[in-house]
Amino acid sequence: MLKLLYQQDDFPVFQNRMYESKEEAINCPKGNIRLVENLESGLVYNDAFLPELMVYDGNYQNEQAVSLLFQRHLETVATAISRSMGAVNLVEVGCGKGYFLEMLLTKGFDVTGFDPTYEGVNPRVKRQYFEPGVIEKAHGLILRHVLEHIQHPVSFLEQLKSANGGSGKIYIEVPCFDWICEHSAWFDIFYEHVNYFRLVDFHRMFGKIYESGHVFGGQYLYVIADLATLQKPVFNQADTFLFPANFSSGIERLAALTRDKRNVVWGGASKGVIFTLYMQRAGVNIDLVIDINPAKQNKFIAASGLKISPPEDGLKKLQQGDDIFVMNSNYLKEIMELTNNQFNYIKVD
């Protein structure tokens, strides 16, 4: 039995895929969102998700580590992993571009990465899935921002458990659905994220959790659990989810804040893509998108078709007092320092 929480149509299936032209970006593949709470497992997910639409390639860019703030977050994660899992015989599943794995290696960690889309040259990364027999049993697995993309998360964790000989510790980090709802963060609901987790979900998935909490200003949650105690989650009436009735009210509020000035979005990643899409649908003109990630610059973002400018180019087009919509307030101080605090900064979250 499913309880409908939230519904939206025609969302880009990849908010972090970059496009070479405006037309290609506007006409990107799209899908629908139908967030439901499963009243058997208690898990929240997009019931309209079609996995066959999700074909990752080299144009997918989700690296956040170009920010010093995010690098400090990764330092916190590395400390938690060392504290609870040690630094020997670890595996990072879905290591992406390999930034975090490289950080761990420089700190003396013994870690191997697995990701079939890896584009680097480090021999410690295997361009394949983590499956039974690929390596000897690892002491601990690292799963950062992977599980929200997997249609059947418990089955996926069962596969990891099997691949690791039925036991071992696992570090899991995902966006926090409680934070999204508490902040009415409509810009944090993506097609690409099929699952939306709360800490209580993991306490129902695992019989033993060594450590858990929130990181990155509460936007992410993490658990370090015993894989051997993985179990099928069962719905608990006490944990039933109350989705906020005014979840989308911030769209109209932010649209009303726009003035006869240039409207600039700072952040061409997930939040920025969804924000610009909603603003366009509300009739607001977004003049410019700025992002510090070189891999995104001079490319076009999904759905809205806006071109991403590097800061040095984008700032030349602005006048003092123009509006900058800051996609993630964690970065506000960093952005204000980079722009000499000469604009009107609007925190989206």
WOZI-V449658 format. One record per pair of residues at least 24 apart in sequence whose C-alpha atoms are under 10 Angstrom apart, sorted by the first residue. I is the first residue (numbers start at 0). J is the second residue. D is the distance in whole Angstrom. If there is no record, write none. Layout:
BEGIN
I:J:D, I:J:D
END
This chain:
BEGIN
0:35:10, 0:36:9, 0:37:6, 0:38:5, 0:39:7, 0:40:10, 1:34:10, 1:35:6, 1:36:6, 1:37:5, 1:38:6, 1:39:8, 1:40:10, 1:41:9, 1:42:10, 1:43:9, 1:46:9, 2:34:9, 2:35:5, 2:36:5, 2:37:7, 2:38:7, 2:43:9, 2:240:10, 3:33:7, 3:34:6, 3:35:4, 3:36:7, 3:37:9, 3:43:10, 3:44:10, 3:45:10, 3:46:9, 3:242:10, 4:33:8, 4:34:5, 4:35:5, 4:36:7, 4:43:9, 4:44:10, 4:45:10, 4:240:9, 4:241:8, 4:242:6, 4:243:9, 4:244:9, 5:32:8, 5:33:6, 5:34:5, 5:35:7, 5:36:10, 5:45:9, 5:188:10, 5:242:8, 5:243:10, 5:244:10, 5:246:9, 5:247:10, 6:31:8, 6:32:5, 6:33:5, 6:34:6, 6:35:9, 6:45:9, 6:46:10, 6:47:10, 7:31:6, 7:32:5, 7:33:7, 7:34:9, 7:188:10, 7:189:10, 7:190:10, 8:32:6, 8:33:8, 8:47:10, 8:190:10, 9:190:9, 9:302:9, 10:188:10, 10:189:8, 10:190:6, 10:191:9, 10:272:10, 10:273:8, 10:276:9, 10:301:9, 10:302:8, 11:189:8, 11:190:7, 11:191:8, 11:272:9, 11:273:9, 11:276:9, 11:300:10, 11:301:6, 11:302:6, 11:303:10, 12:48:9, 12:49:9, 12:50:10, 12:52:7, 12:53:7, 12:54:10, 12:189:8, 12:190:5, 12:191:6, 12:192:9, 12:301:9, 12:302:10, 13:52:9, 13:53:8, 13:54:9, 13:55:9, 13:59:8, 13:60:10, 13:189:8, 13:190:7, 13:191:6, 13:192:9, 13:269:9, 13:272:10, 13:300:10, 13:301:7, 13:302:10, 14:59:9, 14:60:9, 14:61:9, 14:189:7, 14:190:8, 14:191:7, 14:192:10, 14:267:9, 14:268:7, 14:269:5, 14:270:8, 14:271:9, 14:272:6, 14:273:7, 14:300:7, 14:301:6, 14:302:9, 15:58:8, 15:59:6, 15:60:5, 15:61:6, 15:62:9, 15:191:9, 15:267:8, 15:268:6, 15:269:6, 15:270:10, 15:271:10, 15:272:8, 15:295:9, 15:300:8, 15:301:8, 16:55:8, 16:56:8, 16:57:9, 16:58:6, 16:59:4, 16:60:6, 16:61:8, 16:268:9, 16:269:9, 16:295:9, 16:298:10, 16:299:9, 16:300:7, 16:301:7, 17:57:9, 17:58:5, 17:59:6, 17:60:7, 17:61:10, 17:267:10, 17:268:10, 17:294:9, 17:295:7, 17:296:9, 17:297:9, 17:298:6, 17:299:6, 17:300:6, 17:301:7, 17:304:10, 17:306:10, 17:307:10, 18:58:7, 18:59:9, 18:295:9, 18:297:9, 18:298:6, 18:299:5, 18:300:6, 18:301:7, 18:304:8, 18:305:10, 18:306:9, 19:58:9, 19:297:8, 19:298:6, 19:299:6, 19:300:9, 19:304:10, 19:306:9, 20:297:10, 20:298:7, 20:299:6, 20:300:9, 20:304:8, 20:305:9, 20:306:8, 21:298:9, 21:299:6, 21:300:8, 21:301:9, 21:302:9, 21:303:8, 21:304:5, 21:305:7, 21:306:7, 22:299:9, 22:301:10, 22:302:9, 22:303:10, 22:304:7, 22:305:10, 23:299:8, 23:300:9, 23:301:8, 23:302:9, 23:304:8, 24:298:9, 24:299:6, 24:300:6, 24:301:5, 24:302:6, 24:303:7, 24:304:5, 24:305:8, 24:306:9, 25:299:9, 25:300:8, 25:301:6, 25:302:4, 25:303:6, 25:304:5, 25:305:9, 26:301:8, 26:302:7, 26:303:9, 26:304:9, 27:300:9, 27:301:6, 27:302:6, 27:303:10, 27:304:9, 28:52:8, 28:53:10, 28:301:9, 28:302:9, 29:190:8, 29:301:9, 29:302:8, 30:189:10, 30:190:7, 30:191:9, 31:189:10, 31:190:7, 32:188:9, 32:189:8, 32:190:6, 32:191:10, 32:192:10, 32:193:9, 33:190:9, 33:193:10, 34:188:9, 34:190:10, 34:193:9, 34:194:9, 34:195:9, 35:194:10, 35:195:10, 35:240:10, 36:195:10, 36:234:10, 36:239:8, 36:240:7, 36:241:10, 36:242:10, 37:233:10, 37:234:8, 37:239:10, 38:233:8, 38:234:6, 38:235:8, 38:236:9, 38:239:8, 39:232:8, 39:233:6, 39:234:5, 39:235:9, 40:200:9, 40:203:9, 40:204:9, 40:231:8, 40:232:5, 40:233:4, 40:234:5, 40:235:8, 41:196:10, 41:199:9, 41:200:7, 41:203:9, 41:232:7, 41:233:6, 41:234:4, 41:235:7, 41:236:9, 41:238:8, 41:239:7, 41:240:8, 42:152:10, 42:194:8, 42:195:8, 42:196:7, 42:197:9, 42:199:10, 42:200:7, 42:201:10, 42:203:10, 42:232:8, 42:233:9, 42:234:8, 42:239:10, 42:240:10, 43:176:9, 43:193:9, 43:194:6, 43:195:5, 43:196:7, 43:197:9, 43:200:9, 43:240:9, 44:147:9, 44:150:8, 44:151:10, 44:192:8, 44:193:5, 44:194:4, 44:195:6, 44:196:9, 45:150:9, 45:188:10, 45:189:9, 45:190:8, 45:191:10, 45:192:8, 45:193:5, 45:194:7, 45:195:9, 46:150:9, 46:193:8, 46:194:10, 47:190:9, 47:193:9, 48:150:8, 48:190:7, 48:191:8, 48:192:9, 48:193:6, 48:194:10, 49:150:9, 49:190:9, 49:191:10, 49:193:9, 50:148:9, 50:149:9, 50:150:7, 50:191:9, 50:193:9, 52:191:10, 53:148:9, 53:190:10, 53:191:8, 55:115:10, 55:116:8, 56:116:7, 56:117:10, 57:116:8, 57:117:9, 57:118:8, 58:294:9, 58:295:9, 58:298:10, 59:95:10, 59:116:10, 59:294:9, 59:295:9, 60:95:9, 60:96:9, 60:268:8, 60:292:9, 60:294:7, 60:295:7, 61:95:9, 61:96:9, 61:267:10, 61:268:7, 61:269:8, 61:292:9, 61:294:9, 61:295:9, 62:95:8, 62:96:7, 62:97:9, 62:98:8, 62:99:10, 62:268:9, 62:292:8, 62:294:9, 62:295:10, 63:98:9, 63:268:9, 63:291:9, 63:292:8, 64:98:7, 64:99:8, 64:292:9, 65:98:10, 65:291:7, 65:292:6, 65:293:9, 66:291:8, 66:292:8, 66:330:8, 66:333:9, 67:330:9, 67:333:8, 68:215:9, 68:329:8, 68:330:7, 68:332:10, 68:333:8, 69:215:8, 69:329:9, 69:330:9, 70:98:10, 70:99:9, 70:102:9, 71:215:9, 72:214:8, 72:215:6, 72:216:9, 73:98:10, 73:99:7, 73:102:9, 73:103:10, 73:214:10, 73:215:9, 74:99:9, 74:102:9, 74:103:9, 75:214:8, 75:215:9, 76:143:10, 76:170:9, 76:172:9, 76:214:8, 76:215:10, 76:221:9, 77:102:9, 77:103:7, 77:106:9, 77:108:9, 78:103:10, 79:170:9, 79:210:9, 79:211:10, 79:221:10, 79:222:10, 79:223:9, 80:139:9, 80:140:10, 80:141:8, 80:168:10, 80:169:9, 80:170:7, 80:223:8, 81:108:9, 82:210:10, 83:139:9, 83:168:9, 83:169:10, 83:170:9, 83:209:7, 83:210:8, 83:223:7, 83:224:9, 84:138:7, 84:139:6, 84:140:9, 84:141:10, 84:167:9, 84:168:7, 84:169:8, 84:170:8, 84:209:10, 84:223:8, 84:224:10, 85:109:10, 85:138:8, 85:139:8, 86:110:8, 86:138:9, 86:139:9, 87:137:9, 87:138:7, 87:139:8, 88:135:9, 88:136:8, 88:137:5, 88:138:5, 88:139:7, 88:140:9, 89:136:9, 89:137:6, 89:138:6, 89:139:5, 89:140:6, 89:141:7, 89:167:10, 89:168:9, 89:169:9, 90:123:10, 90:124:10, 90:129:9, 90:134:10, 90:136:10, 90:137:6, 90:138:8, 90:139:6, 90:140:5, 90:141:6, 90:142:9, 90:163:10, 90:169:9, 91:124:9, 91:129:9, 91:139:9, 91:140:6, 91:141:5, 91:142:6, 91:143:8, 91:169:10, 91:170:9, 92:124:10, 92:125:10, 92:127:10, 92:128:8, 92:129:7, 92:140:7, 92:141:6, 92:142:6, 92:143:8, 92:144:10, 92:145:8, 92:159:9, 93:117:9, 93:124:10, 93:126:10, 93:127:9, 93:128:8, 93:129:9, 93:141:9, 93:142:7, 93:143:8, 93:144:8, 93:145:7, 93:146:10, 94:124:8, 94:125:10, 94:141:9, 94:142:8, 94:143:8, 94:144:9, 94:145:9, 95:119:10, 95:124:10, 95:143:10, 95:144:10, 95:145:10, 96:124:10, 97:121:9, 97:123:10, 97:124:8, 99:143:9, 100:124:9, 100:141:10, 110:137:9, 110:139:9, 110:140:9, 110:141:9, 111:137:9, 111:140:10, 112:140:10, 112:141:9, 128:159:10, 129:158:9, 129:159:7, 129:162:7, 129:163:9, 130:158:8, 130:159:7, 130:160:10, 130:161:8, 130:162:5, 130:163:8, 131:158:9, 131:159:8, 131:160:9, 131:161:7, 131:162:4, 131:163:7, 131:164:8, 132:161:10, 132:162:7, 132:163:8, 132:164:9, 133:162:8, 133:163:9, 134:162:9, 134:163:9, 135:162:9, 135:163:8, 135:164:9, 136:162:8, 136:163:5, 136:164:6, 136:165:9, 136:166:9, 136:167:8, 137:162:9, 137:163:6, 137:164:9, 137:166:9, 137:167:7, 137:168:9, 137:169:10, 138:163:9, 138:166:8, 138:167:5, 138:168:7, 138:169:9, 139:163:9, 139:166:9, 139:167:5, 139:168:5, 139:169:5, 139:170:8, 139:223:9, 139:224:10, 139:225:9, 139:226:9, 140:167:7, 140:168:6, 140:169:5, 140:170:6, 140:171:9, 140:223:10, 140:224:10, 140:226:9, 141:168:9, 141:169:6, 141:170:5, 141:171:6, 141:172:9, 141:223:9, 142:169:7, 142:170:6, 142:171:5, 142:172:6, 142:173:9, 142:221:10, 143:170:8, 143:171:6, 143:172:5, 143:173:7, 143:174:10, 143:221:9, 144:171:8, 144:172:6, 144:173:5, 144:174:7, 144:192:10, 144:219:9, 144:221:10, 145:171:8, 145:172:8, 145:173:7, 145:192:9, 146:171:8, 146:172:8, 146:173:7, 146:174:10, 146:192:9, 146:193:9, 146:194:8, 146:195:9, 146:196:9, 147:172:9, 147:173:6, 147:174:8, 147:191:8, 147:192:5, 147:193:6, 147:194:5, 147:195:6, 147:196:8, 148:173:10, 148:190:9, 148:191:6, 148:192:5, 148:193:6, 148:194:7, 148:195:10, 149:191:9, 149:192:8, 149:193:7, 149:194:7, 150:192:9, 150:193:6, 150:194:7, 151:193:9, 151:194:9, 152:193:10, 152:194:8, 153:204:8, 153:229:8, 153:230:8, 153:231:7, 153:232:8, 154:231:9, 156:204:10, 156:226:8, 156:229:8, 156:230:10, 157:226:8, 157:227:10, 157:229:7, 157:230:9, 157:231:10, 159:226:9, 160:225:10, 160:226:6, 160:227:7, 160:228:10, 160:229:8, 161:226:9, 161:227:10, 163:226:9, 163:227:10, 164:226:10, 164:227:9, 165:226:7, 165:227:6, 165:228:9, 165:229:10, 166:225:7, 166:226:5, 166:227:4, 166:228:8, 166:229:9, 167:224:9, 167:225:6, 167:226:5, 167:227:7, 167:228:10, 168:207:10, 168:208:9, 168:209:9, 168:223:7, 168:224:6, 168:225:5, 168:226:6, 168:227:8, 168:228:10, 169:208:9, 169:209:10, 169:222:8, 169:223:5, 169:224:5, 169:225:6, 169:226:6, 169:227:10, 170:208:10, 170:209:10, 170:210:9, 170:211:9, 170:221:7, 170:222:6, 170:223:4, 170:224:7, 170:225:9, 170:226:10, 171:201:9, 171:211:9, 171:220:8, 171:221:5, 171:222:5, 171:223:6, 171:224:8, 172:196:10, 172:211:10, 172:212:10, 172:213:9, 172:214:9, 172:219:7, 172:220:6, 172:221:4, 172:222:7, 172:223:9, 173:197:9, 173:198:10, 173:213:10, 173:214:10, 173:218:9, 173:219:6, 173:220:6, 173:221:7, 173:222:9, 174:213:9, 174:214:10, 174:215:10, 174:217:9, 174:218:6, 174:219:4, 174:220:6, 174:221:9, 175:213:8, 175:214:9, 175:217:7, 175:218:6, 175:219:5, 175:220:5, 175:221:9, 176:218:8, 176:219:9, 176:220:9, 177:217:9, 177:218:9, 177:219:10, 177:220:10, 177:240:9, 177:242:9, 178:213:10, 178:216:10, 178:217:7, 178:218:6, 178:219:8, 178:220:9, 179:217:10, 179:218:7, 179:219:10, 179:246:9, 179:348:9, 180:241:9, 180:242:7, 180:243:7, 180:244:10, 180:245:10, 180:246:7, 181:242:9, 181:243:8, 181:246:9, 182:218:10, 182:243:10, 182:246:8, 182:249:10, 182:347:10, 182:348:7, 183:242:10, 183:243:7, 183:244:10, 183:245:8, 183:246:5, 183:247:7, 183:248:8, 183:249:7, 183:250:10, 183:348:8, 184:246:7, 184:247:8, 184:248:10, 184:249:8, 184:250:10, 184:270:9, 184:347:8, 184:348:6, 185:246:7, 185:247:6, 185:248:9, 185:249:8, 185:250:8, 185:270:9, 185:273:8, 185:274:8, 185:277:9, 185:348:9, 186:247:9, 186:249:10, 186:250:9, 186:269:8, 186:270:5, 186:271:8, 186:272:8, 186:273:5, 186:274:6, 186:275:9, 186:276:9, 186:277:8, 186:326:9, 186:347:9, 186:348:9, 187:218:10, 187:269:7, 187:270:6, 187:271:10, 187:272:10, 187:273:8, 187:274:9, 187:348:10, 188:269:9, 188:270:9, 188:273:8, 189:269:8, 189:270:9, 189:272:10, 189:273:8, 191:269:10, 196:220:8, 197:221:10, 197:238:10, 197:240:10, 198:222:8, 199:235:10, 199:238:8, 200:232:7, 200:233:9, 200:234:9, 200:235:10, 200:238:9, 201:229:9, 201:230:10, 201:232:8, 202:229:10, 202:230:10, 202:232:9, 203:229:9, 203:230:8, 203:231:8, 203:232:5, 203:233:7, 203:234:8, 203:235:9, 204:228:8, 204:229:6, 204:230:5, 204:231:6, 204:232:5, 204:233:8, 205:229:5, 205:230:6, 205:231:8, 205:232:8, 206:230:7, 215:329:8, 216:328:9, 216:329:7, 218:327:10, 218:329:10, 249:347:9, 249:348:9, 250:274:9, 250:277:7, 250:278:7, 250:280:10, 250:281:8, 250:347:10, 251:277:10, 251:278:9, 251:281:7, 253:278:8, 253:281:10, 253:283:10, 253:324:9, 253:345:9, 253:346:9, 253:347:8, 254:278:6, 254:279:9, 254:281:7, 254:282:8, 254:283:6, 254:284:10, 255:281:10, 255:283:9, 256:322:9, 256:345:9, 257:283:8, 257:284:9, 257:285:10, 257:321:10, 257:322:8, 257:324:10, 257:345:10, 258:283:10, 258:321:9, 258:322:8, 259:321:9, 259:322:10, 260:286:9, 260:317:9, 260:318:9, 260:319:10, 260:320:8, 260:321:6, 260:322:7, 261:285:8, 261:286:6, 261:287:8, 261:316:9, 261:317:7, 261:318:8, 261:320:9, 261:321:5, 261:322:6, 261:323:8, 262:286:5, 262:287:7, 262:288:9, 262:317:9, 262:321:7, 262:322:5, 262:323:6, 262:324:7, 262:343:10, 263:287:5, 263:288:6, 263:289:7, 263:313:9, 263:314:10, 263:317:9, 263:321:8, 263:322:6, 263:323:5, 263:324:6, 263:325:9, 263:344:10, 263:345:10, 264:288:5, 264:289:6, 264:290:9, 264:307:9, 264:322:9, 264:323:6, 264:324:5, 264:325:6, 264:326:7, 264:345:10, 264:347:10, 265:289:5, 265:290:6, 265:291:9, 265:307:9, 265:308:10, 265:310:9, 265:313:10, 265:323:6, 265:324:6, 265:325:5, 265:326:6, 265:327:9, 265:330:10, 265:331:10, 265:334:8, 265:344:10, 266:290:5, 266:291:8, 266:292:9, 266:307:9, 266:324:9, 266:325:7, 266:326:6, 266:327:8, 266:330:10, 267:291:9, 267:292:9, 267:295:7, 267:296:9, 267:298:10, 267:299:9, 267:300:7, 267:301:10, 267:305:9, 267:306:9, 267:307:7, 267:308:9, 267:326:9, 268:292:9, 268:295:9, 268:300:8, 268:301:10, 268:326:9, 269:300:10, 269:301:10, 269:326:9, 270:325:10, 270:326:6, 270:327:8, 270:347:9, 270:348:10, 271:300:9, 271:324:9, 271:325:9, 271:326:6, 271:327:9, 271:347:10, 272:300:6, 272:301:7, 272:302:8, 272:303:7, 272:304:9, 272:305:9, 272:326:10, 273:300:10, 273:301:9, 273:302:9, 273:303:9, 274:303:10, 274:324:9, 274:326:8, 274:347:9, 275:300:9, 275:301:10, 275:302:9, 275:303:7, 275:304:9, 275:305:9, 276:300:10, 276:301:9, 276:302:7, 276:303:6, 276:304:9, 276:305:10, 277:303:9, 278:303:10, 279:303:7, 285:324:10, 286:316:10, 286:317:10, 287:313:7, 287:314:10, 287:316:9, 287:317:9, 287:323:9, 288:313:8, 288:323:9, 288:324:10, 289:313:6, 289:314:9, 289:323:10, 291:334:10, 310:334:10, 310:337:9, 310:338:8, 311:337:10, 311:338:10, 314:338:8, 317:342:9, 318:342:8, 319:343:8, 320:344:9, 323:347:10, 324:348:10
END
